Each structure stands twice: as C-alpha cells, then as structure tokens.
Amino acid sequence: MTFDPALITGSFAVVEPHGTKITKYFYEHLFDNNPGVRGLFARHMEEQEDRLWNALGGMVANLQDTEVVVRMLRGLGARHVGYGALPEHFPAVGASLLATLRHFAGEAWTPEIEESWTALYGVITTTMSEAMAETAAGTAGSTHSG
C-alpha cells in the first residue's frame, strides 16, 4: 500500500484551519485510550502540541521531497529515544492520528484518504523506528543508502 500525496495534502488542507485544536484533540484521544503513555509527556502540553503541529505541517508540505521528509523523520526518531518513546507506541499514536484527522475532516474523510494516511503512517513508523534503533545502538551518526 502506498500513499497518495494529493490525498494527503488535500485532506490536510481541510483540517488545517482548525490549527492546534487538532493537536489538543490528538493528545486527549491518545491519553484517554492509552493512559500508560501519559508519563512520557510534560504536564503542560502547549509546547508539545505546537511541535507536533509544526512537524505534521512540515512533513505534509514536503511530501514531494522524499529526502527532506526522511531527514525530518530520522531526526524525530532519534530525538524520541531520549523521550522514552518506543516503536511499540506507534500503533496507539497512529490510531489517535487517524481518529483526529477523521474527526476534523468530517464528511470530507473518505476510505481512500484513510488508506493513504495509513500508508503514510507506515512510512513514518518505519523511518522513525530505524532511526530510534540506530540511536539506541549508538550508531545514529552513520549513514546508509537505500
């Protein structure tokens, strides 16, 4: 399954006017459905919400530039090791992301859009997980092609 950049950018444009309401909803959904991850985050979430919003917007804005997106995701993965995040957390995060986007897109949300976001999230988790493993092993500075 591959993602369709046009579906991703188009659906993001639908939800984007809601701004950080999206990230507030996302974290509420994540913590309500996965209370065990709450301890990985600061008590006050405003800065984290802004970071998530900026990362999501930056990724969507650069979807056509694979090198930029991979670099962003590898950096996020490496940083998340220091936060105590684990690849095992990704399914919960993905479920909350999809639920959030679906909520804010409303009737504009389609099965094709969901499939595309699911595929994109697969790329996100794979890329971040690789960087997390390399960072945890102390090899984050190494590069490889592929």
C-alpha positions as CSV (number, residue, x, y, z in Angstrom):
1,M,0.0,0.0,0.0
2,T,1.4,3.4,-0.9
3,F,0.2,6.8,0.0
4,D,-1.2,9.4,-2.5
5,P,0.4,12.8,-1.8
6,A,-2.6,14.6,-3.4
7,L,-5.0,12.9,-1.0
8,I,-2.7,13.7,2.0
9,T,-2.2,17.3,1.1
10,G,-5.9,17.8,0.2
11,S,-7.2,16.3,3.4
12,F,-4.6,18.2,5.4
13,A,-5.9,21.4,3.8
14,V,-9.4,20.5,5.0
15,V,-8.3,20.1,8.7
16,E,-5.5,22.7,8.8
17,P,-7.8,25.7,9.6
18,H,-8.5,24.0,12.9
19,G,-4.8,24.6,13.9
20,T,-3.7,23.4,17.3
21,K,-7.3,22.3,18.2
22,I,-6.1,19.2,16.2
23,T,-3.1,18.5,18.4
24,K,-5.1,19.1,21.6
25,Y,-7.7,16.6,20.3
26,F,-5.0,14.2,19.3
27,Y,-3.3,14.1,22.7
28,E,-6.7,13.9,24.5
29,H,-7.5,10.9,22.3
30,L,-4.1,9.3,22.8
31,F,-4.1,9.7,26.6
32,D,-7.8,8.6,27.0
33,N,-7.2,5.5,25.0
34,N,-3.6,4.8,26.2
35,P,-3.1,6.2,29.7
36,G,0.2,4.4,30.1
37,V,1.9,6.8,27.6
38,R,0.9,10.0,29.5
39,G,4.0,9.8,31.7
40,L,6.2,10.2,28.6
41,F,5.0,13.8,28.2
42,A,5.3,17.0,30.2
43,R,2.4,18.0,32.4
44,H,1.8,21.2,30.3
45,M,1.3,20.2,26.7
46,E,1.2,23.5,24.8
47,E,4.8,23.4,23.6
48,Q,4.4,19.7,22.6
49,E,1.2,20.5,20.8
50,D,3.0,23.2,18.8
51,R,5.9,20.9,18.0
52,L,3.5,18.2,16.7
53,W,1.6,20.7,14.6
54,N,4.8,22.0,13.1
55,A,6.2,18.6,12.4
56,L,2.9,17.4,10.8
57,G,2.6,20.5,8.7
58,G,6.3,20.4,7.7
59,M,6.0,16.8,6.6
60,V,2.9,17.3,4.5
61,A,4.4,20.4,2.9
62,N,7.4,18.5,1.9
63,L,5.8,15.2,0.8
64,Q,7.2,15.6,-2.8
65,D,10.8,15.8,-1.4
66,T,11.5,12.4,-0.1
67,E,15.0,13.3,1.1
68,V,13.6,16.2,3.3
69,V,10.8,14.0,4.8
70,V,13.2,11.1,5.5
71,R,15.7,13.6,7.2
72,M,12.8,15.1,9.3
73,L,11.5,11.6,10.3
74,R,15.0,10.3,11.2
75,G,15.6,13.4,13.3
76,L,12.3,12.8,15.1
77,G,13.1,9.2,15.6
78,A,16.5,9.9,17.1
79,R,15.0,12.6,19.5
80,H,12.2,10.3,20.6
81,V,14.7,7.8,22.0
82,G,15.6,10.4,24.6
83,Y,11.9,10.9,25.5
84,G,11.5,7.2,26.3
85,A,9.3,6.5,23.3
86,L,9.4,3.0,21.9
87,P,8.3,1.6,18.5
88,E,5.6,-0.2,20.4
89,H,3.9,3.1,21.0
90,F,3.5,3.7,17.3
91,P,0.2,1.8,16.8
92,A,-1.5,3.9,19.5
93,V,-0.2,7.1,18.1
94,G,-1.3,6.1,14.6
95,A,-4.8,5.2,15.8
96,S,-5.1,8.6,17.5
97,L,-3.8,10.4,14.5
98,L,-6.3,8.8,12.2
99,A,-9.1,9.4,14.7
100,T,-8.1,13.0,14.9
101,L,-7.9,13.6,11.2
102,R,-11.2,11.8,10.6
103,H,-12.9,13.9,13.3
104,F,-11.7,17.2,11.9
105,A,-12.2,16.3,8.2
106,G,-15.8,15.3,8.9
107,E,-17.7,14.4,5.7
108,A,-14.6,15.1,3.6
109,W,-13.0,12.0,5.0
110,T,-13.1,9.0,2.7
111,P,-11.9,5.4,2.8
112,E,-9.3,6.4,0.2
113,I,-8.0,9.2,2.4
114,E,-7.8,6.9,5.4
115,E,-5.9,4.3,3.3
116,S,-3.5,6.9,2.2
117,W,-2.9,8.3,5.7
118,T,-2.5,4.7,6.9
119,A,0.2,4.1,4.3
120,L,2.0,7.3,5.1
121,Y,1.9,6.5,8.8
122,G,3.6,3.2,7.9
123,V,6.4,5.1,6.2
124,I,6.7,7.4,9.3
125,T,6.9,4.5,11.7
126,T,9.4,2.5,9.7
127,T,11.7,5.5,9.2
128,M,11.4,6.7,12.8
129,S,11.9,3.1,14.1
130,E,15.1,2.7,12.1
131,A,16.5,5.9,13.5
132,M,15.4,5.0,17.0
133,A,17.2,1.7,16.8
134,E,20.3,3.3,15.4
135,T,20.3,5.9,18.1
136,A,19.7,3.4,20.9
137,A,22.6,1.4,19.5
138,G,24.8,4.5,19.3
139,T,25.1,4.5,15.6
140,A,22.8,7.5,14.7
141,G,25.7,9.3,13.0
142,S,26.2,6.5,10.5
143,T,24.6,6.8,7.1
144,H,23.5,4.2,4.7
145,S,21.9,4.2,1.3
146,G,18.7,2.5,0.4
